[in-house]
């Protein structure tokens, strides 16, 4: 398939390792704005001194635009669009969206499906969603042959036998050029959910968002939505003059390591997988480094300056906040993901600096609620 799965980079491989436990504070690290990424310099352990985190003068690479005291109106299109996404996401995650349009699938629909793929009558590796559900947009060309078109006309709950032929140049030699059968279950039309009206469903407002009134809800979410908008505006306003090569190299290695694991799951080489998924590693690397420099440049602009001992204390406080007995205990828990404890500590401290830089922006956001 052209797009076997939709992959999104988490903050980074390193930070993801630090979010392995179930503690809510730790989990939050892996779901914060995608702008916050951490790339570790591709250098030996001796260079992982915490004092090096802000040692680079990032003004030689980027020029910041406005990032503080930006006013946002709640009736702006940008605010309303993000508010809508925010509400729909949490309603979906909370299981409060239970009704979907019960109609036939048409071109343009995003459909949630499950499937099992068979080649020569035998299920093949990577061809089974295992009941977890995946989404496909009909007519997008995400899937091979006319897979998507064969779902048109069916309704949620239907099971469809989809017959396709893998392309000759498909990345998996065992499937290239072969005929295959996919037994597909249409779960629901994901692009047509029916969301409850919060104003008319105070019980859902309370259960999903923990607010007793719409006024309290609007006041409560304005900081989060405003912060995301300002971060995007500030990122767009930043000018990148050049990229430090060592950080690009580190980001590229990180991304390739991540996708190598996915490629192996589907029996494909990294090169074939990236081609099939239309992934541009160089572009992703630049974006990751740009995001990192954005927050670190803000940290420098705000005069952040920490000694090694102060960095140690930040990391120690973070570890204890997330239910570890000590920083050493946290580093031991994630040690297998890093070349050394110094590497892991450097990664964590860099992330915490970025979090503090984000808070500078967040604390200055001014959202005007327009009724």
C-alpha positions, 0 to 999 in steps of 0.5 A: 500500500502506498500509505500503510500507516500514518506516522507522526514524529513524537517529540523525539526518540529520546523524550519518548523514552522518558515518557514510558511510564503511565504517570499523567505528567509524563504522558503529557510530554508526548502530547504537547505541541509538535513544535517542541522537539529535542535533537541531541548533538551528534558528539561524544559523551564528553560533549553532553555537559549540561552547560552546553545546552544554551552555549550555542548563540542561536541568533546566528541561525535564527531571528525571532519575531514577536512571541510575547504579549500577542492579542488573540480574539476568540471570534477570529477564524483561527481561534474558532478552527482550533477550538473546534478541533480541540472540542472534537478531539477530546469528545472523540477520545472520551468516547462521547461521539457515538453516532455517525451518519449511517449512509453509504460511503461516497468518494471523499469520505474518511472511513474507519476500517479493519482488514485482514489481507491474504495472498495465495490464501494465506494472511501476510505480515503487515496486512492485518489491523488486528481490530485496532481500526485505521482510516482511509480517505476514499479517492486519496490514492493512499492504498494500492490499486482500486482498494478505496473505490471498492468501498464505495456504496457500502455502509458502516457494519458491512464486510467487503471483499476487496481484490487488488494487485500489488504493484510490480515495484512494491517494496516487499518482494514477497508481495510485489506483483501479487494478487491479494484479497482484503476482507474489510470491515467498514466500522464507521464514516470518520469524516461524518461524526455527529458531535454532541452540542456542549451547550445542550449537554451539560452532563457531557461538558462536565464529564469530558471537560470538567466544567459546569458552564459554557462560560467557565469552559470558554474561560478555561480553554482560552489559554491553551488555544491561545498559546497554540495559536501564538506559538504557530504565529511566532514560529512563522514569524521566525527567520531561519538563516542557516542550520547547524550541521551537527543538529541536522545530522543528529535529527536525521539519524533519529528520524531514520532510526524511528522509521527503520523500525516501522520498515522492518515491521512491514518487511521493507528496506528503509529506502523503500518504506520512505519512498512508499510513505512519501517521507522526506527525511531531510525536510523532517530533519530541518523542521525538527531542528527549526522547532528546537532552535525556536524554543532555545532562542527564546530561552536565550532571549529571556536570559535563561542561564543555568549552572550544571548544578541548577540543571541537575536540580531541574532534572531531579525535581522532574524525576520526583514529580513523575514518581521516581525516587531520584533522577538516577532511578529515572535514568536507569529506567530509560538507560537502554534508549541512550548511549549513556546517562549523560546523553539521557540527562542532556536530552531531558534537561534540553526538553525542560528548557524548551518547556520553560521557554514555552511557558514564557509565551503561554504566560503572556498570551492575551485572549479576548473572549468575544460573545 
